[in-house]
């Protein structure tokens, strides 16, 4: 979609800006600089931290920390996709 096209969203309309694509490119570049194993280790650390918090009786905190694992894994998938797209250029 070019930046001149408008997307209608009910009563308002949205015009994509060039800065959006620049920002996404910058985020993708920064994410691709991290090693892929980082996200797996971060997910494992959050599971271990959650287990520890559960063991010491901090139930609510353990649930909060345990929910980080899927987020880290999703970031890892995003990282892989960005790396594959950059290699294709």
C-alpha positions in Angstrom: 0.0 0.0 0.0 1.4 3.4 -0.9 1.5 6.2 1.6 -1.1 8.1 -0.5 -3.8 5.5 0.0 -6.2 5.9 2.9 -7.7 3.2 5.0 -11.2 3.9 6.3 -11.9 2.8 9.9 -15.5 3.8 10.5 -15.7 7.6 11.2 -12.0 8.2 11.0 -9.4 7.4 8.4 -5.8 6.5 8.7 -3.0 7.4 6.4 0.2 5.4 6.9 3.3 7.5 7.3 6.7 6.8 6.0 8.1 7.1 9.5 6.1 3.9 10.4 8.1 1.8 7.9 11.3 3.4 9.0 10.6 2.6 12.6 9.7 -1.0 11.7 12.9 -1.4 9.8 14.9 0.0 12.7 13.2 -2.3 15.2 13.7 -5.3 12.9 17.4 -4.4 12.5 17.9 -4.1 16.3 16.1 -7.4 16.8 18.1 -9.2 14.2 21.3 -8.2 16.0 20.4 -10.4 19.1 21.4 -14.1 18.9 18.5 -16.5 18.5 19.5 -18.4 21.6 18.9 -15.3 23.7 15.2 -15.7 23.5 15.2 -19.4 24.3 17.3 -18.8 27.3 15.2 -15.9 28.4 12.1 -18.1 28.2 13.8 -20.9 30.2 14.9 -18.3 32.8 11.4 -17.0 33.2 10.1 -20.6 33.7 12.8 -21.3 36.2 12.1 -18.0 38.0 8.4 -18.8 38.1 9.1 -22.2 39.6 11.3 -20.6 42.2 8.7 -18.0 43.1 6.1 -20.8 43.4 8.4 -22.8 45.7 8.9 -19.9 48.1 5.1 -19.2 48.2 4.9 -16.2 45.9 2.0 -17.6 43.8 0.8 -14.4 42.0 4.4 -13.3 41.2 5.2 -16.7 39.8 2.2 -16.6 37.5 3.3 -13.1 36.3 6.9 -14.2 35.6 5.8 -17.5 34.0 3.7 -15.6 31.5 6.9 -14.0 30.1 8.0 -17.3 28.4 5.6 -17.2 25.5 6.4 -13.6 24.9 10.1 -14.3 24.7 9.5 -17.2 22.3 7.3 -15.0 20.1 10.2 -12.5 20.0 12.5 -15.3 19.0 10.2 -16.3 16.1 10.0 -12.6 15.0 13.8 -12.5 15.2 14.1 -15.6 12.9 11.7 -14.1 10.4 13.5 -10.8 10.2 16.9 -12.6 9.8 15.5 -14.7 6.9 14.0 -11.6 5.2 17.3 -9.7 5.5 19.3 -12.6 4.1 17.0 -12.6 1.0 18.1 -9.1 0.1 
